[in-house]
Amino acid sequence: MATAAPTSSASLLTRAIIAAMAGLAAGAAVRYGLIEPASLGWACQVADPPFWCPPRRILIMALQWGALGGVALAVALLALLGAGRRTALIAAGLGAAALFLYGAGAGSVAVLLSLLRALRLPAAALPLPSSAPPADQRAR
């Protein structure tokens, strides 16, 4: 049975930074592609709006209420409580997306907590040293 090599903190931090950059890109795409264009807003002001207007409106309202920042902060807290590497990476991505999507306060805290957790994870995953002496030094 093969075991996975332990992940160094630099490698995990790199992954967390990549996740944060992907979150920034996704947040920018949503903001500048779905929320900010005036043409989309005007299309939803007609008497018979397109089918995508109500979900877009719900998305805008949820983001204005800080839903994404709150979710990112909750996931970052889960990562701090020991949920694992993937949770820290997800928190970094969600927090970075929240920076673009009107949740900068909670999003920035989520990114910071997830990056700190990513740095701390490998040390927490190492086994604790045994108090017993090595096998060659034991009394026979």
C-alpha positions in Angstrom: 0.0 0.0 0.0 1.5 3.3 -1.1 1.2 6.3 1.1 1.1 9.9 -0.2 4.1 12.1 0.4 3.5 14.8 3.0 2.7 18.2 1.5 5.1 20.9 2.4 3.7 24.1 3.7 5.2 26.0 0.7 3.4 23.7 -1.7 0.1 24.1 0.2 0.5 27.8 0.4 1.1 28.0 -3.3 -2.1 26.0 -3.9 -4.0 28.4 -1.6 -2.6 31.4 -3.5 -3.6 29.8 -6.8 -7.1 29.1 -5.4 -7.3 32.8 -4.3 -6.3 34.0 -7.7 -8.9 31.8 -9.3 -11.5 33.2 -6.9 -10.5 36.7 -7.9 -10.8 35.8 -11.6 -14.2 34.2 -11.1 -15.4 37.1 -8.9 -14.3 39.6 -11.6 -16.0 37.6 -14.3 -19.3 37.5 -12.4 -19.2 41.2 -11.4 -18.2 42.6 -14.8 -20.0 40.0 -16.9 -23.3 39.5 -15.0 -23.8 42.4 -12.5 -22.2 45.6 -13.8 -23.2 45.7 -17.5 -25.9 48.4 -17.9 -27.3 46.6 -20.9 -28.3 43.7 -18.7 -29.9 46.0 -16.2 -31.9 47.8 -18.9 -33.0 44.4 -20.4 -34.6 43.5 -17.1 -36.6 46.8 -16.9 -39.0 46.0 -19.7 -42.6 44.9 -19.1 -41.8 41.3 -20.0 -38.2 40.7 -18.8 -36.1 37.7 -20.0 -36.2 34.5 -17.9 -32.7 35.1 -16.4 -33.6 38.5 -14.8 -35.2 37.1 -11.5 -32.2 34.8 -10.8 -29.8 37.7 -11.6 -31.7 39.9 -9.2 -31.6 37.3 -6.4 -27.8 36.9 -7.0 -27.3 40.7 -6.8 -29.4 41.0 -3.6 -27.6 38.1 -1.9 -24.2 39.5 -2.8 -25.2 43.0 -1.6 -26.2 41.4 1.8 -22.7 39.9 2.0 -23.8 36.2 1.6 -20.6 35.2 -0.2 -18.3 36.8 2.4 -20.3 35.1 5.1 -20.0 31.7 3.5 -16.3 32.3 2.9 -15.8 33.2 6.5 -17.7 30.2 7.7 -15.6 27.8 5.5 -12.4 29.5 6.7 -13.5 28.9 10.3 -14.2 25.2 9.4 -10.7 25.0 8.0 -9.3 26.4 11.2 -11.2 23.9 13.3 -9.5 21.1 11.4 -11.6 20.4 8.3 -8.5 19.9 6.1 -6.6 21.1 3.2 -9.4 21.3 0.6 -11.5 23.3 3.0 -8.7 25.9 3.4 -8.3 26.1 -0.4 -12.0 26.5 -0.9 -12.1 29.2 1.7 -9.3 31.1 0.0 -11.1 31.0 -3.4 -14.5 32.0 -1.9 -12.9 34.8 0.1 -11.0 36.1 -2.9 -14.2 36.1 -5.0 -16.0 37.9 -2.2 -13.4 40.7 -2.5 -14.8 41.5 -5.9 -18.4 40.7 -5.1 -19.2 43.3 -2.5 -18.1 41.3 0.6 -14.6 42.7 1.1 -14.7 42.7 4.9 -15.5 39.1 5.5 -13.8 38.0 2.3 -10.5 39.5 3.3 -10.6 37.8 6.7 -11.5 34.5 5.1 -8.5 34.7 2.7 -6.2 35.6 5.6 -7.5 32.8 7.8 -7.3 30.2 5.0 -3.7 31.2 4.1 -2.7 31.0 7.7 -4.3 27.6 8.0 -2.6 26.5 4.8 0.7 27.4 6.4 -0.1 25.6 9.6 -1.6 22.4 8.2 1.6 20.3 7.5 2.9 20.9 11.0 -0.4 19.7 12.5 -0.3 16.6 10.3 3.1 15.4 11.6 3.0 12.6 14.2 3.9 13.6 17.7 7.2 12.2 19.0 6.9 9.2 21.2 8.1 9.4 24.8 9.4 5.8 24.6 13.2 5.4 23.8 14.2 4.1 20.4 14.1 0.3 20.0 17.9 -0.1 20.1 18.2 1.8 23.4 15.5 -0.2 25.3 16.5 -2.4 28.2 16.5 -6.0 27.2 
